[in-house]
Amino acid sequence: MLELEGLEEALATLGEVLDEGGHRVGILVIGGSSLLIHGIVRRPTADVDVIALAQAEGYAKAETLPAFLAAAVREVGEALGLGPTWINAGPAGLVDFGLPPGLEDRVKIRRYGGLDIHLPAPQDLIPFKLYAAVDQGERSKHFADLQAMAPTRRQLIASARWTRTHDPSPGFLGELRRTLSLLGVEVDDADL
């Protein structure tokens, strides 16, 4: 598990390895690591969730990490005892139906040698956390993270609309309504 200090050290080490190899890469990061870097949560995170690679024209789904990056991640993971997939593209499928509107305009970039971490603004992390909280329930870290973010009703409604583009099923809608209710937001059909 990575606390903020360990996460920063791992990212800096990875950036050095990439720089030494003559590589530069930008990755769009969500999840607990992003919240940790923003200072929104203090809980440790198990990994760094990459959903997209930065390109000149925006972001491209990170179906897999580029070979040079995957090799550097393994090298740093082994050296620091983090395992070979401490940075992974596990949630990259979230890009399939689009990123939250305007996310690209609000991203902040943190540079670590040859590694550019693209951090969505906190408001753009709410849709991802809401989606995960609906999927995993109110006892999940995602629900706790969402509570720590203290989103407004407006942010939750906008996030709920985004999640519906990713899962329009009636079952998901029912769980979404329940999750929003647990967060103190009652919705009707016009809201979603």
PABA-977237 format. One record per residue (C-alpha): residue number from 0; residue in three letters; chain; x, y, z. Coordinates in steps of 0.05 Angstrom, whole numbers, padded with zeros to 5 digits. Layout:
REM PABA-977237
<atom><i>NUM</i><aa>ALA</aa><ch>A</ch><x>X</x><y>Y</y><z>Z</z></atom>
...
END
This chain:
REM PABA-977237
<atom><i>0</i><aa>MET</aa><ch>A</ch><x>00000</x><y>00000</y><z>00000</z></atom>
<atom><i>1</i><aa>LEU</aa><ch>A</ch><x>00024</x><y>00069</y><z>-00018</z></atom>
<atom><i>2</i><aa>GLU</aa><ch>A</ch><x>00018</x><y>00129</y><z>00028</z></atom>
<atom><i>3</i><aa>LEU</aa><ch>A</ch><x>00028</x><y>00197</y><z>-00004</z></atom>
<atom><i>4</i><aa>GLU</aa><ch>A</ch><x>00103</x><y>00200</y><z>00010</z></atom>
<atom><i>5</i><aa>GLY</aa><ch>A</ch><x>00114</x><y>00130</y><z>-00018</z></atom>
<atom><i>6</i><aa>LEU</aa><ch>A</ch><x>00071</x><y>00146</y><z>-00079</z></atom>
<atom><i>7</i><aa>GLU</aa><ch>A</ch><x>00111</x><y>00209</y><z>-00093</z></atom>
<atom><i>8</i><aa>GLU</aa><ch>A</ch><x>00176</x><y>00170</y><z>-00086</z></atom>
<atom><i>9</i><aa>ALA</aa><ch>A</ch><x>00153</x><y>00115</y><z>-00132</z></atom>
<atom><i>10</i><aa>LEU</aa><ch>A</ch><x>00129</x><y>00165</y><z>-00185</z></atom>
<atom><i>11</i><aa>ALA</aa><ch>A</ch><x>00194</x><y>00204</y><z>-00181</z></atom>
<atom><i>12</i><aa>THR</aa><ch>A</ch><x>00235</x><y>00140</y><z>-00187</z></atom>
<atom><i>13</i><aa>LEU</aa><ch>A</ch><x>00193</x><y>00118</y><z>-00247</z></atom>
<atom><i>14</i><aa>GLY</aa><ch>A</ch><x>00203</x><y>00187</y><z>-00279</z></atom>
<atom><i>15</i><aa>GLU</aa><ch>A</ch><x>00279</x><y>00180</y><z>-00270</z></atom>
<atom><i>16</i><aa>VAL</aa><ch>A</ch><x>00279</x><y>00111</y><z>-00302</z></atom>
<atom><i>17</i><aa>LEU</aa><ch>A</ch><x>00239</x><y>00136</y><z>-00361</z></atom>
<atom><i>18</i><aa>ASP</aa><ch>A</ch><x>00283</x><y>00198</y><z>-00368</z></atom>
<atom><i>19</i><aa>GLU</aa><ch>A</ch><x>00346</x><y>00155</y><z>-00366</z></atom>
<atom><i>20</i><aa>GLY</aa><ch>A</ch><x>00317</x><y>00112</y><z>-00422</z></atom>
<atom><i>21</i><aa>GLY</aa><ch>A</ch><x>00301</x><y>00173</y><z>-00464</z></atom>
<atom><i>22</i><aa>HIS</aa><ch>A</ch><x>00226</x><y>00165</y><z>-00456</z></atom>
<atom><i>23</i><aa>ARG</aa><ch>A</ch><x>00171</x><y>00215</y><z>-00439</z></atom>
<atom><i>24</i><aa>VAL</aa><ch>A</ch><x>00099</x><y>00194</y><z>-00427</z></atom>
<atom><i>25</i><aa>GLY</aa><ch>A</ch><x>00036</x><y>00227</y><z>-00400</z></atom>
<atom><i>26</i><aa>ILE</aa><ch>A</ch><x>-00016</x><y>00185</y><z>-00365</z></atom>
<atom><i>27</i><aa>LEU</aa><ch>A</ch><x>-00086</x><y>00205</y><z>-00342</z></atom>
<atom><i>28</i><aa>VAL</aa><ch>A</ch><x>-00094</x><y>00179</y><z>-00271</z></atom>
<atom><i>29</i><aa>ILE</aa><ch>A</ch><x>-00159</x><y>00169</y><z>-00231</z></atom>
<atom><i>30</i><aa>GLY</aa><ch>A</ch><x>-00176</x><y>00131</y><z>-00168</z></atom>
<atom><i>31</i><aa>GLY</aa><ch>A</ch><x>-00146</x><y>00133</y><z>-00099</z></atom>
<atom><i>32</i><aa>SER</aa><ch>A</ch><x>-00077</x><y>00155</y><z>-00122</z></atom>
<atom><i>33</i><aa>SER</aa><ch>A</ch><x>-00106</x><y>00217</y><z>-00155</z></atom>
<atom><i>34</i><aa>LEU</aa><ch>A</ch><x>-00147</x><y>00234</y><z>-00093</z></atom>
<atom><i>35</i><aa>LEU</aa><ch>A</ch><x>-00084</x><y>00223</y><z>-00050</z></atom>
<atom><i>36</i><aa>ILE</aa><ch>A</ch><x>-00042</x><y>00270</y><z>-00093</z></atom>
<atom><i>37</i><aa>HIS</aa><ch>A</ch><x>-00098</x><y>00322</y><z>-00091</z></atom>
<atom><i>38</i><aa>GLY</aa><ch>A</ch><x>-00099</x><y>00316</y><z>-00014</z></atom>
<atom><i>39</i><aa>ILE</aa><ch>A</ch><x>-00173</x><y>00296</y><z>-00013</z></atom>
<atom><i>40</i><aa>VAL</aa><ch>A</ch><x>-00161</x><y>00230</y><z>00022</z></atom>
<atom><i>41</i><aa>ARG</aa><ch>A</ch><x>-00106</x><y>00205</y><z>00067</z></atom>
<atom><i>42</i><aa>ARG</aa><ch>A</ch><x>-00118</x><y>00131</y><z>00060</z></atom>
<atom><i>43</i><aa>PRO</aa><ch>A</ch><x>-00064</x><y>00091</y><z>00026</z></atom>
<atom><i>44</i><aa>THR</aa><ch>A</ch><x>-00075</x><y>00064</y><z>-00044</z></atom>
<atom><i>45</i><aa>ALA</aa><ch>A</ch><x>-00055</x><y>-00003</y><z>-00073</z></atom>
<atom><i>46</i><aa>ASP</aa><ch>A</ch><x>-00040</x><y>00023</y><z>-00143</z></atom>
<atom><i>47</i><aa>VAL</aa><ch>A</ch><x>-00043</x><y>00078</y><z>-00194</z></atom>
<atom><i>48</i><aa>ASP</aa><ch>A</ch><x>-00102</x><y>00072</y><z>-00241</z></atom>
<atom><i>49</i><aa>VAL</aa><ch>A</ch><x>-00088</x><y>00096</y><z>-00312</z></atom>
<atom><i>50</i><aa>ILE</aa><ch>A</ch><x>-00146</x><y>00105</y><z>-00359</z></atom>
<atom><i>51</i><aa>ALA</aa><ch>A</ch><x>-00113</x><y>00142</y><z>-00417</z></atom>
<atom><i>52</i><aa>LEU</aa><ch>A</ch><x>-00048</x><y>00163</y><z>-00449</z></atom>
<atom><i>53</i><aa>ALA</aa><ch>A</ch><x>-00037</x><y>00236</y><z>-00465</z></atom>
<atom><i>54</i><aa>GLN</aa><ch>A</ch><x>-00029</x><y>00252</y><z>-00538</z></atom>
<atom><i>55</i><aa>ALA</aa><ch>A</ch><x>-00023</x><y>00318</y><z>-00576</z></atom>
<atom><i>56</i><aa>GLU</aa><ch>A</ch><x>-00097</x><y>00314</y><z>-00595</z></atom>
<atom><i>57</i><aa>GLY</aa><ch>A</ch><x>-00123</x><y>00295</y><z>-00526</z></atom>
<atom><i>58</i><aa>TYR</aa><ch>A</ch><x>-00127</x><y>00227</y><z>-00492</z></atom>
<atom><i>59</i><aa>ALA</aa><ch>A</ch><x>-00127</x><y>00157</y><z>-00520</z></atom>
<atom><i>60</i><aa>LYS</aa><ch>A</ch><x>-00153</x><y>00097</y><z>-00481</z></atom>
<atom><i>61</i><aa>ALA</aa><ch>A</ch><x>-00096</x><y>00061</y><z>-00446</z></atom>
<atom><i>62</i><aa>GLU</aa><ch>A</ch><x>-00116</x><y>-00009</y><z>-00468</z></atom>
<atom><i>63</i><aa>THR</aa><ch>A</ch><x>-00046</x><y>-00031</y><z>-00446</z></atom>
<atom><i>64</i><aa>LEU</aa><ch>A</ch><x>00013</x><y>00009</y><z>-00423</z></atom>
<atom><i>65</i><aa>PRO</aa><ch>A</ch><x>00067</x><y>00021</y><z>-00476</z></atom>
<atom><i>66</i><aa>ALA</aa><ch>A</ch><x>00122</x><y>-00032</y><z>-00472</z></atom>
<atom><i>67</i><aa>PHE</aa><ch>A</ch><x>00175</x><y>00018</y><z>-00448</z></atom>
<atom><i>68</i><aa>LEU</aa><ch>A</ch><x>00128</x><y>00043</y><z>-00393</z></atom>
<atom><i>69</i><aa>ALA</aa><ch>A</ch><x>00107</x><y>-00027</y><z>-00371</z></atom>
<atom><i>70</i><aa>ALA</aa><ch>A</ch><x>00180</x><y>-00048</y><z>-00367</z></atom>
<atom><i>71</i><aa>ALA</aa><ch>A</ch><x>00198</x><y>00013</y><z>-00325</z></atom>
<atom><i>72</i><aa>VAL</aa><ch>A</ch><x>00137</x><y>00002</y><z>-00280</z></atom>
<atom><i>73</i><aa>ARG</aa><ch>A</ch><x>00160</x><y>-00070</y><z>-00268</z></atom>
<atom><i>74</i><aa>GLU</aa><ch>A</ch><x>00232</x><y>-00048</y><z>-00254</z></atom>
<atom><i>75</i><aa>VAL</aa><ch>A</ch><x>00210</x><y>00005</y><z>-00203</z></atom>
<atom><i>76</i><aa>GLY</aa><ch>A</ch><x>00158</x><y>-00041</y><z>-00173</z></atom>
<atom><i>77</i><aa>GLU</aa><ch>A</ch><x>00211</x><y>-00094</y><z>-00161</z></atom>
<atom><i>78</i><aa>ALA</aa><ch>A</ch><x>00261</x><y>-00044</y><z>-00133</z></atom>
<atom><i>79</i><aa>LEU</aa><ch>A</ch><x>00210</x><y>-00013</y><z>-00085</z></atom>
<atom><i>80</i><aa>GLY</aa><ch>A</ch><x>00172</x><y>-00076</y><z>-00068</z></atom>
<atom><i>81</i><aa>LEU</aa><ch>A</ch><x>00107</x><y>-00052</y><z>-00101</z></atom>
<atom><i>82</i><aa>GLY</aa><ch>A</ch><x>00096</x><y>-00110</y><z>-00149</z></atom>
<atom><i>83</i><aa>PRO</aa><ch>A</ch><x>00096</x><y>-00109</y><z>-00225</z></atom>
<atom><i>84</i><aa>THR</aa><ch>A</ch><x>00029</x><y>-00075</y><z>-00235</z></atom>
<atom><i>85</i><aa>TRP</aa><ch>A</ch><x>00030</x><y>-00019</y><z>-00185</z></atom>
<atom><i>86</i><aa>ILE</aa><ch>A</ch><x>00013</x><y>00025</y><z>-00245</z></atom>
<atom><i>87</i><aa>ASN</aa><ch>A</ch><x>-00040</x><y>-00008</y><z>-00289</z></atom>
<atom><i>88</i><aa>ALA</aa><ch>A</ch><x>-00093</x><y>00006</y><z>-00340</z></atom>
<atom><i>89</i><aa>GLY</aa><ch>A</ch><x>-00147</x><y>-00035</y><z>-00305</z></atom>
<atom><i>90</i><aa>PRO</aa><ch>A</ch><x>-00202</x><y>00017</y><z>-00308</z></atom>
<atom><i>91</i><aa>ALA</aa><ch>A</ch><x>-00186</x><y>00041</y><z>-00379</z></atom>
<atom><i>92</i><aa>GLY</aa><ch>A</ch><x>-00253</x><y>00015</y><z>-00404</z></atom>
<atom><i>93</i><aa>LEU</aa><ch>A</ch><x>-00285</x><y>00076</y><z>-00372</z></atom>
<atom><i>94</i><aa>VAL</aa><ch>A</ch><x>-00260</x><y>00116</y><z>-00432</z></atom>
<atom><i>95</i><aa>ASP</aa><ch>A</ch><x>-00302</x><y>00075</y><z>-00481</z></atom>
<atom><i>96</i><aa>PHE</aa><ch>A</ch><x>-00363</x><y>00119</y><z>-00473</z></atom>
<atom><i>97</i><aa>GLY</aa><ch>A</ch><x>-00327</x><y>00184</y><z>-00462</z></atom>
<atom><i>98</i><aa>LEU</aa><ch>A</ch><x>-00294</x><y>00223</y><z>-00406</z></atom>
<atom><i>99</i><aa>PRO</aa><ch>A</ch><x>-00334</x><y>00272</y><z>-00364</z></atom>
<atom><i>100</i><aa>PRO</aa><ch>A</ch><x>-00348</x><y>00335</y><z>-00405</z></atom>
<atom><i>101</i><aa>GLY</aa><ch>A</ch><x>-00293</x><y>00387</y><z>-00400</z></atom>
<atom><i>102</i><aa>LEU</aa><ch>A</ch><x>-00245</x><y>00342</y><z>-00362</z></atom>
<atom><i>103</i><aa>GLU</aa><ch>A</ch><x>-00188</x><y>00357</y><z>-00411</z></atom>
<atom><i>104</i><aa>ASP</aa><ch>A</ch><x>-00193</x><y>00431</y><z>-00398</z></atom>
<atom><i>105</i><aa>ARG</aa><ch>A</ch><x>-00186</x><y>00423</y><z>-00322</z></atom>
<atom><i>106</i><aa>VAL</aa><ch>A</ch><x>-00129</x><y>00372</y><z>-00318</z></atom>
<atom><i>107</i><aa>LYS</aa><ch>A</ch><x>-00067</x><y>00391</y><z>-00279</z></atom>
<atom><i>108</i><aa>ILE</aa><ch>A</ch><x>-00001</x><y>00361</y><z>-00298</z></atom>
<atom><i>109</i><aa>ARG</aa><ch>A</ch><x>00052</x><y>00339</y><z>-00247</z></atom>
<atom><i>110</i><aa>ARG</aa><ch>A</ch><x>00120</x><y>00324</y><z>-00277</z></atom>
<atom><i>111</i><aa>TYR</aa><ch>A</ch><x>00166</x><y>00271</y><z>-00251</z></atom>
<atom><i>112</i><aa>GLY</aa><ch>A</ch><x>00226</x><y>00267</y><z>-00298</z></atom>
<atom><i>113</i><aa>GLY</aa><ch>A</ch><x>00201</x><y>00231</y><z>-00360</z></atom>
<atom><i>114</i><aa>LEU</aa><ch>A</ch><x>00133</x><y>00219</y><z>-00329</z></atom>
<atom><i>115</i><aa>ASP</aa><ch>A</ch><x>00075</x><y>00268</y><z>-00334</z></atom>
<atom><i>116</i><aa>ILE</aa><ch>A</ch><x>00017</x><y>00252</y><z>-00288</z></atom>
<atom><i>117</i><aa>HIS</aa><ch>A</ch><x>-00047</x><y>00283</y><z>-00314</z></atom>
<atom><i>118</i><aa>LEU</aa><ch>A</ch><x>-00094</x><y>00294</y><z>-00255</z></atom>
<atom><i>119</i><aa>PRO</aa><ch>A</ch><x>-00167</x><y>00307</y><z>-00267</z></atom>
<atom><i>120</i><aa>ALA</aa><ch>A</ch><x>-00195</x><y>00364</y><z>-00226</z></atom>
<atom><i>121</i><aa>PRO</aa><ch>A</ch><x>-00230</x><y>00339</y><z>-00163</z></atom>
<atom><i>122</i><aa>GLN</aa><ch>A</ch><x>-00299</x><y>00353</y><z>-00194</z></atom>
<atom><i>123</i><aa>ASP</aa><ch>A</ch><x>-00280</x><y>00307</y><z>-00252</z></atom>
<atom><i>124</i><aa>LEU</aa><ch>A</ch><x>-00263</x><y>00250</y><z>-00205</z></atom>
<atom><i>125</i><aa>ILE</aa><ch>A</ch><x>-00334</x><y>00250</y><z>-00176</z></atom>
<atom><i>126</i><aa>PRO</aa><ch>A</ch><x>-00365</x><y>00213</y><z>-00236</z></atom>
<atom><i>127</i><aa>PHE</aa><ch>A</ch><x>-00313</x><y>00158</y><z>-00232</z></atom>
<atom><i>128</i><aa>LYS</aa><ch>A</ch><x>-00322</x><y>00150</y><z>-00157</z></atom>
<atom><i>129</i><aa>LEU</aa><ch>A</ch><x>-00397</x><y>00150</y><z>-00163</z></atom>
<atom><i>130</i><aa>TYR</aa><ch>A</ch><x>-00395</x><y>00097</y><z>-00216</z></atom>
<atom><i>131</i><aa>ALA</aa><ch>A</ch><x>-00350</x><y>00053</y><z>-00173</z></atom>
<atom><i>132</i><aa>ALA</aa><ch>A</ch><x>-00391</x><y>00066</y><z>-00110</z></atom>
<atom><i>133</i><aa>VAL</aa><ch>A</ch><x>-00455</x><y>00044</y><z>-00145</z></atom>
<atom><i>134</i><aa>ASP</aa><ch>A</ch><x>-00419</x><y>-00018</y><z>-00169</z></atom>
<atom><i>135</i><aa>GLN</aa><ch>A</ch><x>-00387</x><y>-00037</y><z>-00103</z></atom>
<atom><i>136</i><aa>GLY</aa><ch>A</ch><x>-00436</x><y>-00009</y><z>-00051</z></atom>
<atom><i>137</i><aa>GLU</aa><ch>A</ch><x>-00437</x><y>00037</y><z>00008</z></atom>
<atom><i>138</i><aa>ARG</aa><ch>A</ch><x>-00386</x><y>-00003</y><z>00047</z></atom>
<atom><i>139</i><aa>SER</aa><ch>A</ch><x>-00333</x><y>00006</y><z>-00007</z></atom>
<atom><i>140</i><aa>LYS</aa><ch>A</ch><x>-00273</x><y>00053</y><z>-00006</z></atom>
<atom><i>141</i><aa>HIS</aa><ch>A</ch><x>-00305</x><y>00087</y><z>-00066</z></atom>
<atom><i>142</i><aa>PHE</aa><ch>A</ch><x>-00366</x><y>00107</y><z>-00027</z></atom>
<atom><i>143</i><aa>ALA</aa><ch>A</ch><x>-00321</x><y>00133</y><z>00030</z></atom>
<atom><i>144</i><aa>ASP</aa><ch>A</ch><x>-00279</x><y>00170</y><z>-00021</z></atom>
<atom><i>145</i><aa>LEU</aa><ch>A</ch><x>-00341</x><y>00201</y><z>-00050</z></atom>
<atom><i>146</i><aa>GLN</aa><ch>A</ch><x>-00364</x><y>00224</y><z>00019</z></atom>
<atom><i>147</i><aa>ALA</aa><ch>A</ch><x>-00294</x><y>00254</y><z>00031</z></atom>
<atom><i>148</i><aa>MET</aa><ch>A</ch><x>-00301</x><y>00293</y><z>-00034</z></atom>
<atom><i>149</i><aa>ALA</aa><ch>A</ch><x>-00366</x><y>00325</y><z>-00008</z></atom>
<atom><i>150</i><aa>PRO</aa><ch>A</ch><x>-00397</x><y>00335</y><z>-00076</z></atom>
<atom><i>151</i><aa>THR</aa><ch>A</ch><x>-00455</x><y>00382</y><z>-00085</z></atom>
<atom><i>152</i><aa>ARG</aa><ch>A</ch><x>-00524</x><y>00359</y><z>-00108</z></atom>
<atom><i>153</i><aa>ARG</aa><ch>A</ch><x>-00510</x><y>00390</y><z>-00176</z></atom>
<atom><i>154</i><aa>GLN</aa><ch>A</ch><x>-00443</x><y>00353</y><z>-00182</z></atom>
<atom><i>155</i><aa>LEU</aa><ch>A</ch><x>-00476</x><y>00287</y><z>-00163</z></atom>
<atom><i>156</i><aa>ILE</aa><ch>A</ch><x>-00533</x><y>00296</y><z>-00213</z></atom>
<atom><i>157</i><aa>ALA</aa><ch>A</ch><x>-00483</x><y>00312</y><z>-00269</z></atom>
<atom><i>158</i><aa>SER</aa><ch>A</ch><x>-00441</x><y>00253</y><z>-00248</z></atom>
<atom><i>159</i><aa>ALA</aa><ch>A</ch><x>-00502</x><y>00208</y><z>-00246</z></atom>
<atom><i>160</i><aa>ARG</aa><ch>A</ch><x>-00519</x><y>00228</y><z>-00317</z></atom>
<atom><i>161</i><aa>TRP</aa><ch>A</ch><x>-00448</x><y>00210</y><z>-00339</z></atom>
<atom><i>162</i><aa>THR</aa><ch>A</ch><x>-00452</x><y>00142</y><z>-00304</z></atom>
<atom><i>163</i><aa>ARG</aa><ch>A</ch><x>-00516</x><y>00126</y><z>-00342</z></atom>
<atom><i>164</i><aa>THR</aa><ch>A</ch><x>-00479</x><y>00134</y><z>-00408</z></atom>
<atom><i>165</i><aa>HIS</aa><ch>A</ch><x>-00434</x><y>00077</y><z>-00383</z></atom>
<atom><i>166</i><aa>ASP</aa><ch>A</ch><x>-00488</x><y>00032</y><z>-00356</z></atom>
<atom><i>167</i><aa>PRO</aa><ch>A</ch><x>-00560</x><y>00046</y><z>-00378</z></atom>
<atom><i>168</i><aa>SER</aa><ch>A</ch><x>-00588</x><y>-00018</y><z>-00348</z></atom>
<atom><i>169</i><aa>PRO</aa><ch>A</ch><x>-00648</x><y>-00016</y><z>-00301</z></atom>
<atom><i>170</i><aa>GLY</aa><ch>A</ch><x>-00609</x><y>-00052</y><z>-00247</z></atom>
<atom><i>171</i><aa>PHE</aa><ch>A</ch><x>-00554</x><y>00001</y><z>-00248</z></atom>
<atom><i>172</i><aa>LEU</aa><ch>A</ch><x>-00607</x><y>00056</y><z>-00247</z></atom>
<atom><i>173</i><aa>GLY</aa><ch>A</ch><x>-00638</x><y>00026</y><z>-00184</z></atom>
<atom><i>174</i><aa>GLU</aa><ch>A</ch><x>-00570</x><y>00022</y><z>-00149</z></atom>
<atom><i>175</i><aa>LEU</aa><ch>A</ch><x>-00553</x><y>00092</y><z>-00173</z></atom>
<atom><i>176</i><aa>ARG</aa><ch>A</ch><x>-00616</x><y>00120</y><z>-00142</z></atom>
<atom><i>177</i><aa>ARG</aa><ch>A</ch><x>-00602</x><y>00083</y><z>-00077</z></atom>
<atom><i>178</i><aa>THR</aa><ch>A</ch><x>-00530</x><y>00108</y><z>-00074</z></atom>
<atom><i>179</i><aa>LEU</aa><ch>A</ch><x>-00552</x><y>00180</y><z>-00087</z></atom>
<atom><i>180</i><aa>SER</aa><ch>A</ch><x>-00604</x><y>00174</y><z>-00033</z></atom>
<atom><i>181</i><aa>LEU</aa><ch>A</ch><x>-00550</x><y>00150</y><z>00016</z></atom>
<atom><i>182</i><aa>LEU</aa><ch>A</ch><x>-00512</x><y>00213</y><z>-00003</z></atom>
<atom><i>183</i><aa>GLY</aa><ch>A</ch><x>-00574</x><y>00255</y><z>00013</z></atom>
<atom><i>184</i><aa>VAL</aa><ch>A</ch><x>-00596</x><y>00267</y><z>-00059</z></atom>
<atom><i>185</i><aa>GLU</aa><ch>A</ch><x>-00665</x><y>00246</y><z>-00081</z></atom>
<atom><i>186</i><aa>VAL</aa><ch>A</ch><x>-00675</x><y>00244</y><z>-00157</z></atom>
<atom><i>187</i><aa>ASP</aa><ch>A</ch><x>-00732</x><y>00236</y><z>-00206</z></atom>
<atom><i>188</i><aa>ASP</aa><ch>A</ch><x>-00731</x><y>00215</y><z>-00279</z></atom>
<atom><i>189</i><aa>ALA</aa><ch>A</ch><x>-00720</x><y>00287</y><z>-00303</z></atom>
<atom><i>190</i><aa>ASP</aa><ch>A</ch><x>-00655</x><y>00290</y><z>-00263</z></atom>
<atom><i>191</i><aa>LEU</aa><ch>A</ch><x>-00626</x><y>00229</y><z>-00297</z></atom>
END
